[in-house]
Amino acid sequence: MNKKYLEVFIYISIAVFCFLYLICKIAVLDAVSYAATGSLIISSLYSKWFWKYNPLDKTPRLCNEYIAKLEYVYEGKKQVKKAKVSIYQDLFSVRVVMQSNESFSKSIIANVYKEQEVWYLTYTYINEPSQKNRDKSKIHYGTCKLNLDNLENIKGEYFTDRLSSGDISLIK
């Protein structure tokens, strides 16, 4: 968990405890219990949904649904493929799911981060081709790095362990 947010949640717990114990005159153990429960609920709600509305948090807010265009080289042939990409994001995690007419892939690990004033989404994924396509495309792993400067048209590149690589663009 991000140290900055952990500190904020601790301060919330202390403030709730002080309010309950000093103002409402609740017993110490009850105040501790209510403060812990209250701050857990508040922090859970904030990290899941409300962080998106915090103007002080500059983390890019990714849309849930994108149409992807993949241009890549596999076995010496240039190819183009369209897919649907779903991105599930909260304050501390990101998941990426891509589905095409040939395969399904999901992120194993993903991270939104800032590097030299530019925001990126980088993730490693497993791609599982449909049963009818496994003779020409085996299950494989890949890594993708997306530049988040323009959230309406995200661009990046990827490579896989089957030695294919290419460019990807996501349109909102």
Buried (B, 14 or more C-beta within 10 A) or exposed (E): EEEEBEEBBEEBBEEBBEBBBEEEEBEEEEBBBBBEEBBEEBBEEBBEEEBBEEEEEEBBEBBEEBEBBBEBEBEEEEEEBEBEBBBEBBBEEBBBBBBBEBBBBBBEEBEBEEEEEEBBBBBBBEBBBEEEBEEEBEEBBBBBBBBBEEBEEBBBBBBBEBEBBBEBBBEE
